[in-house]
Amino acid sequence: MTDHTLAPKKPRRPFFLRRGPMEALAVALIALGFLMLFQPFALVLYTYSFITLLAGTLMFTIVSKFPE
């Protein structure tokens, strides 16, 4: 006899479609942008800090719409 009360397992989503890890990556990107903005050593890091912050913010906005 088989037990039909157990729900079938849902296949796991790929890493880049999971909300938790991608939100963590977006927050890390935002933090990296802030570090790049407030460091006094390399002008190239300061130059790309706004783009890094913007990319992290856009990524967080998009990823926060993913299902749990």
PASEBA-1860 file (N, C-alpha, C; in nm, 3 decimals):
! residues 68
1> MTDHTLAP> 0.082/-0.119/0.000/0.000/0.000/0.000/0.087/0.125/0.000 ~ 0.038/0.226/-0.066/0.110/0.353/-0.066/0.029/0.455/0.011 ~ 0.101/0.546/0.071/0.037/0.651/0.150/0.030/0.777/0.064 ~ -0.090/0.817/0.027/-0.108/0.933/-0.059/-0.124/1.062/0.019 ~ -0.108/1.059/0.148/-0.124/1.180/0.227/0.002/1.265/0.228 ~ 0.115/1.207/0.192/0.239/1.284/0.188/0.242/1.370/0.062 ~ 0.278/1.494/0.079/0.287/1.584/-0.036/0.413/1.552/-0.115 ~ 0.407/1.562/-0.246/0.528/1.537/-0.325/0.632/1.646/-0.299
9> KKPRRPFF> 0.758/1.609/-0.306/0.865/1.705/-0.283/0.871/1.803/-0.399 ~ 0.884/1.931/-0.365/0.901/2.032/-0.467/1.048/2.037/-0.507 ~ 1.077/2.050/-0.634/1.218/2.060/-0.673/1.276/2.192/-0.623 ~ 1.401/2.188/-0.580/1.466/2.310/-0.531/1.499/2.403/-0.647 ~ 1.486/2.530/-0.620/1.520/2.629/-0.722/1.672/2.641/-0.733 ~ 1.721/2.684/-0.849/1.865/2.710/-0.860/1.906/2.822/-0.764 ~ 2.034/2.829/-0.734/2.085/2.927/-0.637/2.046/3.070/-0.674 ~ 2.055/3.105/-0.801/2.029/3.243/-0.841/1.881/3.278/-0.843
17> LRRGPMEA> 1.792/3.182/-0.814/1.649/3.212/-0.804/1.596/3.199/-0.662 ~ 1.682/3.176/-0.565/1.639/3.168/-0.426/1.649/3.305/-0.361 ~ 1.548/3.338/-0.283/1.541/3.471/-0.226/1.646/3.497/-0.119 ~ 1.661/3.405/-0.027/1.752/3.426/0.087/1.895/3.452/0.047 ~ 1.958/3.363/-0.028/2.097/3.386/-0.066/2.117/3.509/-0.154 ~ 2.023/3.535/-0.241/2.038/3.650/-0.330/2.019/3.782/-0.256 ~ 1.930/3.784/-0.156/1.917/3.905/-0.073/2.046/3.929/0.005 ~ 2.105/3.823/0.056/2.231/3.837/0.129/2.341/3.889/0.037
25> LAVALIAL> 2.344/3.842/-0.086/2.441/3.890/-0.183/2.419/4.037/-0.217 ~ 2.293/4.077/-0.229/2.262/4.217/-0.258/2.303/4.308/-0.142 ~ 2.278/4.264/-0.019/2.318/4.344/0.098/2.470/4.354/0.105 ~ 2.539/4.245/0.074/2.686/4.249/0.072/2.737/4.345/-0.034 ~ 2.670/4.350/-0.147/2.709/4.443/-0.254/2.687/4.588/-0.211 ~ 2.578/4.614/-0.141/2.552/4.748/-0.090/2.659/4.787/0.014 ~ 2.692/4.694/0.103/2.796/4.721/0.204/2.931/4.746/0.138 ~ 2.962/4.670/0.034/3.087/4.691/-0.038/3.089/4.831/-0.102
33> GFLMLFQP> 2.976/4.874/-0.155/2.968/5.008/-0.214/2.992/5.116/-0.111 ~ 2.938/5.099/0.009/2.963/5.198/0.116/3.109/5.198/0.157 ~ 3.169/5.081/0.169/3.311/5.076/0.203/3.395/5.143/0.095 ~ 3.360/5.121/-0.029/3.432/5.184/-0.139/3.415/5.336/-0.136 ~ 3.298/5.381/-0.094/3.269/5.525/-0.092/3.348/5.597/0.017 ~ 3.366/5.533/0.132/3.425/5.601/0.248/3.571/5.567/0.272 ~ 3.636/5.499/0.180/3.779/5.470/0.199/3.861/5.584/0.139 ~ 3.975/5.618/0.202/4.054/5.731/0.154/4.176/5.693/0.069
41> FALVLYTY> 4.187/5.567/0.025/4.312/5.522/-0.034/4.315/5.521/-0.186 ~ 4.212/5.467/-0.248/4.216/5.446/-0.393/4.103/5.523/-0.462 ~ 4.141/5.608/-0.555/4.041/5.688/-0.626/3.953/5.600/-0.716 ~ 4.007/5.492/-0.768/3.928/5.405/-0.856/3.814/5.338/-0.778 ~ 3.837/5.303/-0.653/3.729/5.245/-0.572/3.620/5.349/-0.547 ~ 3.662/5.471/-0.516/3.564/5.578/-0.496/3.486/5.603/-0.625 ~ 3.550/5.595/-0.738/3.485/5.620/-0.867/3.373/5.522/-0.893 ~ 3.395/5.395/-0.860/3.294/5.293/-0.889/3.201/5.264/-0.771
49> SFITLLAG> 3.211/5.339/-0.664/3.129/5.312/-0.545/2.981/5.337/-0.571 ~ 2.946/5.444/-0.642/2.806/5.473/-0.668/2.742/5.366/-0.756 ~ 2.816/5.320/-0.856/2.764/5.215/-0.944/2.742/5.086/-0.865 ~ 2.833/5.056/-0.773/2.820/4.937/-0.690/2.699/4.948/-0.598 ~ 2.682/5.065/-0.536/2.564/5.088/-0.451/2.436/5.076/-0.531 ~ 2.434/5.134/-0.647/2.315/5.130/-0.732/2.283/4.987/-0.775 ~ 2.384/4.911/-0.813/2.362/4.772/-0.854/2.309/4.689/-0.738 ~ 2.364/4.708/-0.620/2.315/4.635/-0.502/2.172/4.671/-0.467
57> TLMFTIVS> 2.140/4.798/-0.477/2.004/4.842/-0.445/1.903/4.788/-0.547 ~ 1.937/4.795/-0.673/1.847/4.741/-0.777/1.832/4.590/-0.762 ~ 1.942/4.523/-0.731/1.936/4.378/-0.712/1.847/4.343/-0.593 ~ 1.861/4.417/-0.484/1.778/4.391/-0.365/1.631/4.415/-0.396 ~ 1.601/4.521/-0.470/1.463/4.552/-0.505/1.400/4.441/-0.590 ~ 1.476/4.390/-0.685/1.425/4.283/-0.771/1.412/4.152/-0.695 ~ 1.515/4.116/-0.619/1.517/3.987/-0.549/1.413/3.982/-0.438 ~ 1.380/4.096/-0.379/1.282/4.095/-0.270/1.142/4.059/-0.321
65> KFPE> 1.123/4.059/-0.452/0.994/4.018/-0.510/0.986/3.868/-0.535 ~ 1.097/3.796/-0.521/1.098/3.651/-0.542/1.013/3.583/-0.434 ~ 0.951/3.468/-0.465/0.878/3.396/-0.362/0.974/3.336/-0.261 ~ 0.924/3.309/-0.142/1.007/3.253/-0.034/1.065/3.121/-0.070
END
